[in-house]
């Protein structure tokens, strides 16, 4: 057995569909499935126990969030590969062989992801991960298939297997050798941006990330946390900043931090003018956390910087300009406008 599928679960009603799709489209002796329960044995998990007895269930003694649940599953993994899979996803026929083949073909690839499509709009890319993730010079992330809030329809434009900067945690295949080297997900994120941070640390250590669009998985986006809640916006802003402070070289932070502070003030203003009242103070709250947790940030930065090889920063999957500028000033609406597809 080569693969452990780790499914973090918090009372989602889609768990049965996720497990059913795995059973239907995966050889029964090919994977070990672990469901990590973060919701005190809810109704959906009880149903899953009855209908899918082969899946192992682990229980968190306290609520750990997505990040802690994934780490609990990784700690219980004994196979060479592990797949972090959201409980609101459904795999499709032939989803697994291309992912494992990509890992086997290049031993420097530590993490890869399938093409993620929206379960509610099946011909469109999934908002959270699309066909793989990039980052720009200011630390803003975007996907092949989504540039900020514009999601593209899948017309085969991202069917090349290309290097990425980050892989979406909704369906993330990991080489456990690499995870053991850099450490698991950073628990202090709780949720959001933790997978990007893990990919960043893997990249600092010399590993690569890859898109494998021959594999397709459908995702019900925003099941765990609705998009316009204060908590989601707050975590997105705060955790993005934390990732930059952890993983970028110090000279670059000297100019980037003031720029990002100014942009977050503008973001708060835009939330007000757009009537998104719940989100208005979320960016500022993120900065308040940053300013009041210097010891936490210093500890986490030291852990990341120990991984840096020869002082280099990863370049694959990095857009050298500003995605924000191209989106709002130049009206670019597709990731391929910024990062042309190259096999």
N, C-alpha and C positions, 0 to 999 in steps of 0.2 A: 504493500500500500504506500503510495507516494504523496497523498494529499489529505490534509485535514481542512474541512470547511467549517469555519467559525461563524456562527450567526448570533450576534448580540440581539437580545429581545427585551422589549419593554411594552408588554400588553398590546402589541399590534395585532389586529385581526387578520393580517395578511400572512401570518406565519404558516398556516396550513398550505396556502397556495405556493409559498416558497419551497417548502419541503416536498410537496407533491411534484413540483417541476424538477427538483433534483432527482427524485426517484424515477421519474419518467424519462429523463434525458441523460442519465449518468449510469454507468455500469455499477451494479450494487456492490461489487467487491473492490471498486476503484477508489472510493473515498471513505473517510471517517467524518461524520457530521457531529458537531458539538453545538448545542444551543445554550447560550449563556443567559440565564434569566436574571433580569434586573428589576423585575416587577412583582416579586412575592407570589409566584405560582398563580398567575391570572387565568382567566377562562380560556384564552387562546392557547396557552401552553398546556393546560389540561387536555384540551381537544387534541393537540399535537401529540401528546404522550400516547393517547389511545390509537390514533391513526398512523403514527410513525414511530413505532417502538424501537427501531434500530438507531434512532438519533439519541446520542448521549446528552443529558441535561446537567449543566452546572448551575448552582445558585449562588449569587452574590449575597454575602451576609449583610451588606448595606448597599444603598444605591451608589453605583460607581459611574453611571453615565455610559455613553457609547465607548469612550476611550478605555475605561477600566474593564468593561465587559470584554472588549477585544483582547486586552492584555491577559485577562484570565484564561481566555481560550488559547492564546499563544503559549502561555506557560504550560498548558496541558497538552501541547502538540509534540508528537514524537516523529512525525513524518518530515521529509526534506522540504516540502512545500506546504504553505498554509494559505487559504483563501478567506479573507474577510468579506463576508457577504451580508448585506442588509436583509432584515426579515421582510422587507417590502419589495423584494426583487423576485423575478421569475427567470430562470435560465431557459435556453432554447436548445433544440436538437443540434448536437455537434459542438456545444459551447466549450468543452474542456480540452480536447486534443490540441487545438491551435495554441492555447495558452501554455500548455506544458511543452509543446514543440518549440515555442519561442524561447523558453527558459533553457531547454536542452541545447538549442543551437548556439547560444551565446552565454557562456558561464559568467560574464561580467554583468548580465542583466539581473538585478535584484528584485525588481518589481515590474509588473505589467498589468494592463487592464483590457477588458473587452470593449467593444462598442456598447455604450449604454443608450438605450432608447426609452422614451417616455411610455409608461404603461397606459396613461390616459390619452395620449396622442401618439399612437404607435409608429407613425411615419416620421416623427420628429425626434431629435436627440433629447436625451435626458438633461434637465437643467443643471444638475449638480456635477456631472462628470463628462457628458458628451462622449467624444471619442478620445479623450485624454487631455491632460492639462499643461498649460504654458504659464509663464510669468513675465511681467515686463520690468523695465529698469526702475520703476518706482515701487515695485513689490505688489502690484495688482495682478490677480490671477484671472485667467480665462481659459476656455476650453475649445477644442476642435468641435465646433457645432454650437457654441454659445459665446457671444461677446457681450459681457455685462448682462442686460436683461433681454437681449434678442436671441432667441433660440431658432436654429436653422432646421429645415426639413432635411432628412437624410436622403440624398440623391446620389450617393456613392462618392461624394467629393472628399471624404476622409477615409477611403478604403485602403490607403497605403499603410504599411507597417513602419512607423517612424519613431524616432526618439522623442521622449517627453521630458518635461521638468518634474511633473507630479502626476500621480495616479489617484483616481477617486476612491475613497474608502467604501463606497457602496458595493464595489466588486473589485477587490485588490488582491492579486496573487503575489505572494512574497516567498523569496528564497530564505529559508530559516537560517542558513549559514550567515547571511548578511544581517538578519535581524539580531542574531546573537552578538554580532560584532558591534553594532551601533546602539543596541538597546531597543525596546519596544516603543509603543506610542507614549507620548508625554502625558502623564496623568493630569497635570495641572491645566490642560486645555479643557477638560471635561467633555466637550464636544465642539466640532467645527474647527477646521484647519489642522487637526492633529495628524491627518494622513499626509498633508502637504509638508508638515514639519518632518515627519518620518522620512518621506522621499528626499527632502533637502539634506537631512543627515546622511542618508545613504549616498547621495551624490557627493557630499563633502568627503566621504570615505572612499570615493573612487568607483562606486557602483553606478549602473545605468538604469534608466526607466524606459519602458517601451509600450507603444500602442499596438494592440493585436485585434484589428477590426474584423478579422474572419470569425471571431467569436462575438455573439450578441446576447445581451441580457437586458430585460425590461425592468424599469424601476418606477415605483410610485413615489415621486419626489415629495418632500415636505410632510411626510407622515409623522415623523417624530416631533417636529417643531414647525408650526406655520410660519411663512416667510415674513410677515409683518409684525411679529411679536417683538416686544422690547428685548427679550432675552436673546433671540436669534440675531437681531441687528447688533446688539451689544457684543455678543461673542464673536461675530464676524469681524467687527472693527478691532476689538481688543486682541483677539488671537492672531489676526494678521500682523499687527504691530509686534506682538511677542515673537512671532516667527522671524521677523526682520531683525529684531534686537538680538536674538539667539544666534542667527546663522550668517549674517553679513559681516564683512571685515569692518573694523572700527572706523577707518578713514571714510568709508562710504556712508556710514551712519551719521557722520558729522554734518553732511549736507542734506541727507535724505530725511532725517527725523524732523527738522523744521518744515520741510516741504510737506510731509505727510500731516503734520499738525495743522498747517494752513488748509490743506485739502479736507481734513475732517471737520474743521469749522464750517467750510463751505457745504459739506455734506449735511450738517445739522440745519443750516439755513435752507437747503433744498428740501429737506424733510418737512420743514415748516411750511414753505410755499406750496409744497405738493399735498398738504393736508395729511401727512403721515405722522400724526401727533405722537403715537406710541414710540416712534423711532427718533424723535427730535433730540433727546439728550443722550441717546445710546453712544454716539462717537465720543462725546465728552466724558461719559462715564468710563469708557474704555481707557481714556488718557488718565483719568483719576486713578484707576487701578494701576496703570503703569508707574505713575509717579509715587504711589504709596507702597510699592513692592520691589524696591531695588535689590534686596538680598535674594529674593526669589528669582529675579531675572538674572542676576549675576551668577547664581548657582547653575541655572539652566544654560546660560551662555557658555560657561566653562566646559560643561559636558559636551556641547556641540563642537566647540572650537578644538577640543582634543582630537576630533576626527579628521580635521583638515589635512589633506595631503599636499605637502610642498607649497602651502600657502595659496593654493589655487581655488577658484570658485567654479562651479559647473557652468557650462555654456550651452549645452544641448537643451532645447526647449525654452530658451530665454530670448524674449523680444527686446532688442536694444533700445527701442523708443518708448513712448508713452501710449499705452492702449487707451487711456482716458482721453488724451488729446486726439487721437485718430477717431475715436468713437464720437465725441461731441463736436469737435472742430472740423474734421474732415469727413464726417458722416460715414465712416467705415462700419459695416454691420456684420462682417464675417471674420472668423479667426484666420481664414486663408488669405484675407487681405493684408494681414500683418505678418503671418508666417506661411509663405507659399509652400505647398506640399512638395516634399522631396522624398523619394523612396529611401 
